[in-house]
Amino acid sequence: MSASGGLLLVHAHPDDEVFSTGGLIARSVAEGRRVDLVVCTGGEEGEIHDPDLAEEEARPRIAEIRAAELACSIDILGGDGPGELHLHKLGYRDSGMIDTEPNAHPGSFWQADMAEAVGRLTAIIRAARPAVVVTYDADGMYGHPDHINAHRVAVAAMQASADPSRYAEAGAAYGVDKFYEIAFNRDAWIALLTEMHGRGIPLPWDFDMDALTGEADALNPTNVEAARQVIDQVEAGEEPSAFGTPASEITAIVDVEPYLARKRAAMACHRTQLQDFGWALDLPEDLQRLAMTPESFVLTRWPTRGILDGHREEWLFEGLP
């Protein structure tokens, strides 16, 4: 028998589901909940770091490859239930980074007609009827156009889904109970970087803390540059001011340690994207735990109740029937 209250996640690319929400997905399914994972693009602009693939051969079929990696991840995170994990593809092309040629592609998510994209997601929400929706913050966590658009579309679709006057063809109106944004825990990230540096472990994205230089006045719109900013400031003994969310502002800290084996295995499915989190899979076990659990979120919308100051939770379904 399934637990009441399902979960719907809106992610930008194949592999985004696992590092920040893989434990949440696995735990929700294990509790008997329905989980719906919406992936907005095919990840066509992703790099190829699978050592078994040649760039020239693999590039034309990267979307197909990443779809298979995503299927592998879902199979692991879904496990053997008792809940169910459903995949929905919103059908857009990867937009690449801002101001690049793929960003202007007419089929890219960044160029999508907003009303059409919202309609697609509204139909999914009304069919799935989740209690909780999870996606990125308004900045897309690190400035990626597809992450930013995922946030915009998710917020708009949550609002549209509850309005019977909108998208009547998408099914009966349905109101989502709670809306969360993924939080990159700044304090935990600094602690991890500091411990890795102290042990002489190479830092993420092949950067060496001692070798990094440059300005860090604002969050730069790539994984690598975001990491560079944080590492620069840590090295200087400063607290990063524009990256991640301070622990004091995080409203939900979710323990997923019992599901770390599934999370690690699902991460390993995304072999083409090893540049993003392959470093985490190579960490000693204690640092893997520091990197992968808990998962953090900020509750930003609770239409039927509102959010009280100082609200703190250990699970996203708290306060629901």
CORJODA-V124121 format. One record per helix or strand of 3 or more residues. SS is the DSSP state (@ for helix, = for strand). FROM is the first residue (numbers start at 0). TO is the last residue. Records with the same first field share a line. If there is no record, write none. Layout:
SS = FROM-TO / FROM-TO
//
This chain:
= = 6-10 / 33-40 / 83-92 / 131-134 / 177-182 / 251-253 / 294-300
@ = 15-18 / 21-29 / 54-58 / 61-77 / 100-103 / 108-110 / 113-127 / 139-142 / 144-160 / 167-169 / 185-197 / 203-205 / 208-210 / 222-234 / 246-248 / 256-268 / 270-280 / 284-291
//
